[in-house]
Amino acid sequence: MKATALSTAVGGFSLRQGFRWYDPDIQGTLIVSQPSADPDLWAEYAAGAIRSYRKRDVEGALDIDALRDGADTVMFCAVVDEAGEVVAGLRAKALRSADDSHAIEEWAGQPGQQAVRQMIDDRVPYGVLEMKAGWVTDAPDRNPLLTSALARSCFYMMVMLDFQFGMCTAATAILNTWRSSGPVVAAIPATPYPDERYRTKMLWWNRRDFFNHAQPRQIAKIVEETKELLHEQFRRGQIDTNLSGLIPIAQAKAFQTNDFRGRHSGRILVPDHVPL
């Protein structure tokens, strides 16, 4: 896929260059960037997503136009192996309302659609990123580690945007790998999406209580990698952040917990050593 005419900013947020660091656990480099900042990398990620989804006969779940122009992608994460090949990636879209989310389409005609809509709309004022079009290489010895790395990447994007929530949908067969970084599975019925072979659920990350749910190894990686990213971000001082185009109103007081039953069990504070 050729990278052409990519948007230079999304909602007023613009990176002049991506952030990258080597992770020995996956023997590759994680890159968090924007389509306009890394057009060739974006094109490789997008081509990989299309190949992966097509191989599983679920290409219809992708927004091909969005992968072509990157216009609604506020950031994306790609993993490049030591041979220089893109072996995993996902993209993030900032939601201004539930109607911006692909999840509404995924639950169309299902009993949980209204609950999906309510969950998103309730959290949008605090900043919600939808993680989309995730894929990893088919190599069985690397797949779980790559998925774990992608599951952490939403935090780096949320930190740069100062968003509280991340959201994705995933088939039940792979939920546990994504849950390693602390998202909570929403208590709504699964939807048969993209087709009857799958049962898809919704997951939510919350920057303020993920450490109550994440695996210790993932927490340590999130803390260390976020610290390094923030140091590099401060050193550069090159991020344009007029976030008024990404959220519909000023951010209000943050939710206290990732509780989908509508009850909050008291204030949960991030430990002092967690720079999130």
C-alpha positions in Angstrom: 0.0 0.0 0.0 1.5 3.3 -1.0 1.4 6.1 1.6 0.1 9.3 -0.1 -1.7 12.4 0.9 -1.6 11.6 4.6 -3.2 14.0 7.0 -0.6 16.1 8.9 -2.6 16.4 12.1 -5.6 14.8 13.7 -7.8 17.0 15.9 -4.9 19.4 16.5 -2.4 16.7 17.7 0.7 16.4 15.6 4.0 14.5 16.1 6.9 15.8 14.1 8.6 12.4 14.5 7.8 9.1 16.0 9.1 7.6 19.3 10.9 4.3 19.1 12.7 1.9 21.5 14.2 -1.6 21.3 12.5 -4.3 23.4 14.7 -7.4 23.8 11.7 -9.5 24.8 10.3 -9.3 21.3 13.7 -8.8 19.6 12.3 -5.8 17.8 11.7 -2.1 18.0 8.4 -0.6 19.1 7.5 2.6 17.2 4.7 5.0 18.2 4.0 7.5 15.5 1.5 9.1 13.2 0.9 8.3 9.5 2.2 11.7 8.4 5.3 11.4 10.5 6.2 7.9 9.2 4.3 7.4 5.9 6.4 4.4 4.8 6.1 2.7 8.1 2.3 3.4 8.1 2.0 1.9 4.6 3.8 -1.3 5.7 1.6 -1.6 8.8 -1.5 -1.1 6.8 -0.5 -3.6 4.2 0.2 -6.1 7.0 -3.2 -5.5 8.5 -4.9 -6.2 5.2 -2.9 -9.3 4.6 -3.6 -10.7 8.1 -7.3 -10.0 8.0 -7.7 -11.3 4.4 -5.9 -14.5 5.3 -8.6 -15.1 8.0 -11.4 -14.0 5.6 -12.4 -11.1 7.8 -11.1 -8.2 5.6 -14.6 -6.7 5.8 -13.9 -5.7 9.4 -11.2 -3.2 8.2 -11.8 0.3 7.1 -9.7 0.2 4.0 -10.1 3.9 3.2 -8.8 4.8 6.7 -5.8 2.5 6.2 -5.1 4.2 2.9 -5.1 7.8 4.0 -4.7 7.6 7.8 -7.0 10.6 8.2 -8.7 9.4 11.4 -5.7 7.8 13.0 -4.3 10.0 15.8 -1.4 7.6 16.4 -0.3 4.0 15.5 2.1 1.5 16.9 4.2 -0.8 14.8 6.8 -3.4 15.8 9.8 -3.8 13.5 12.0 -6.9 13.8 15.7 -7.1 13.6 15.5 -7.8 9.8 13.6 -4.5 9.3 10.2 -6.1 8.7 7.0 -4.9 10.3 5.6 -7.8 12.3 2.8 -6.3 14.3 0.8 -3.1 14.7 -2.4 -1.3 15.6 -3.9 2.1 15.2 -5.8 4.4 17.5 -8.7 6.7 16.9 -9.9 9.4 19.3 -13.6 9.2 19.9 -15.8 12.3 20.1 -19.0 10.2 20.6 -20.1 6.6 20.4 -21.1 7.1 16.8 -17.3 7.5 16.0 -16.7 3.9 17.2 -16.7 0.8 15.1 -18.1 -1.1 18.1 -21.6 0.4 17.4 -21.5 -1.4 14.0 -20.1 -4.6 15.6 -23.1 -4.8 18.0 -25.7 -3.8 15.5 -28.9 -5.7 16.1 -27.5 -7.2 19.3 -28.9 -6.9 22.8 -25.7 -5.1 24.1 -25.6 -2.3 21.5 -27.2 0.3 23.8 -24.9 -0.6 26.6 -21.9 -0.2 24.3 -23.1 3.2 23.3 -23.7 4.3 26.9 -20.2 3.1 28.0 -18.5 5.1 25.3 -20.6 8.2 25.6 -20.1 8.2 29.4 -16.3 8.2 29.0 -15.8 10.4 26.0 -15.5 13.6 28.1 -12.4 12.1 29.8 -10.7 11.1 26.6 -11.2 7.7 24.8 -8.9 6.0 22.3 -10.3 3.2 20.3 -7.5 0.7 19.3 -8.2 -0.7 15.9 -6.9 -3.0 13.1 -4.5 -4.9 15.4 -2.4 -7.7 13.9 0.7 -9.8 14.6 2.8 -12.1 12.5 1.7 -15.7 12.3 5.0 -17.0 13.9 3.6 -19.0 16.9 6.8 -18.5 19.0 6.5 -14.7 18.7 2.8 -14.1 18.5 2.0 -13.9 22.3 5.0 -11.6 23.1 4.1 -9.3 20.2 0.4 -9.1 21.3 1.6 -8.3 24.8 3.7 -5.5 23.5 0.8 -4.1 21.5 -1.4 -4.3 24.5 0.9 -1.9 26.3 1.1 0.6 23.5 -2.3 2.1 24.2 -0.9 3.6 27.5 1.8 5.5 25.7 -0.7 7.1 23.4 -3.1 7.9 26.3 -0.3 9.5 28.2 0.8 11.8 25.3 -2.9 12.8 24.9 -3.7 12.8 28.6 -6.7 10.6 27.9 -8.0 8.4 30.6 -9.5 5.5 28.7 -8.6 3.1 25.9 -11.0 0.7 24.3 -10.9 -2.2 21.9 -13.0 -5.2 20.8 -11.5 -8.6 20.5 -12.5 -12.2 19.9 -12.9 -14.3 23.1 -10.1 -16.6 22.0 -7.4 -13.9 22.4 -8.9 -11.9 25.3 -6.4 -13.1 27.9 -3.4 -11.9 26.0 -4.8 -8.4 25.7 -5.9 -8.5 29.4 -2.3 -8.9 30.5 -1.9 -5.1 30.4 -4.9 -4.5 32.6 -8.1 -3.9 30.6 -11.4 -4.9 32.0 -13.9 -7.0 29.9 -17.2 -5.1 29.7 -20.1 -7.1 31.2 -22.2 -7.1 28.0 -23.1 -10.1 25.8 -20.6 -11.0 23.1 -21.5 -10.2 19.5 -21.0 -12.7 16.6 -18.6 -10.3 14.7 -17.2 -10.3 12.1 -19.2 -13.5 11.6 -20.6 -16.5 13.4 -17.2 -18.0 13.8 -16.3 -15.4 16.4 -17.6 -14.1 19.8 -16.3 -10.6 20.2 -16.2 -8.7 23.5 -15.3 -5.1 24.5 -12.3 -4.3 26.7 -11.5 -1.0 28.5 -8.2 0.3 29.8 -8.3 2.9 32.6 -5.1 4.7 33.3 -6.2 5.2 36.9 -6.7 1.6 37.9 -5.0 -0.6 35.3 -2.4 -1.7 37.9 -5.2 -3.5 39.8 -5.8 -5.8 36.8 -2.5 -6.1 34.9 0.2 -8.7 35.2 3.2 -7.6 37.3 5.5 -8.0 34.3 3.3 -5.8 32.2 3.0 -3.1 34.9 6.8 -3.0 35.2 7.2 -2.6 31.4 4.5 0.0 31.2 6.1 2.1 33.9 9.6 1.9 32.5 8.7 2.5 28.9 6.3 5.3 29.8 9.0 7.0 31.8 11.5 6.8 28.9 8.9 8.1 26.5 8.1 11.1 28.7 11.7 11.9 29.1 12.2 11.9 25.4 9.0 13.9 24.8 10.3 16.5 27.3 13.7 16.6 25.6 12.2 17.2 22.2 9.5 19.6 23.1 8.1 19.1 19.6 4.5 17.9 20.0 1.7 20.2 18.9 -1.2 19.6 21.2 -4.4 21.5 20.7 -6.7 18.8 21.9 -9.9 20.7 21.5 -10.5 18.8 18.3 -10.2 15.4 19.9 -12.7 15.7 22.8 -16.1 17.5 22.7 -15.9 19.3 26.0 -13.2 20.1 28.6 -12.1 17.1 30.5 -14.0 16.7 33.7 -13.0 15.0 37.0 -11.7 11.6 36.2 -13.7 8.4 36.8 -12.5 6.7 39.9 -12.6 3.1 38.7 -13.2 0.8 35.8 -16.6 -0.3 37.1 -19.2 -1.2 34.4 -22.0 -1.8 36.9 -22.5 1.9 37.4 -21.2 1.9 41.0 -17.9 3.4 42.1 -16.1 1.8 45.0 -14.2 4.9 46.2 -11.2 6.8 45.0 -8.4 4.7 43.5 -5.0 6.6 43.4 -2.2 5.8 41.1 0.9 4.9 43.2 3.5 7.6 43.3 6.0 5.6 41.3 3.7 5.1 38.3 4.2 8.2 36.0 0.9 7.9 34.3 
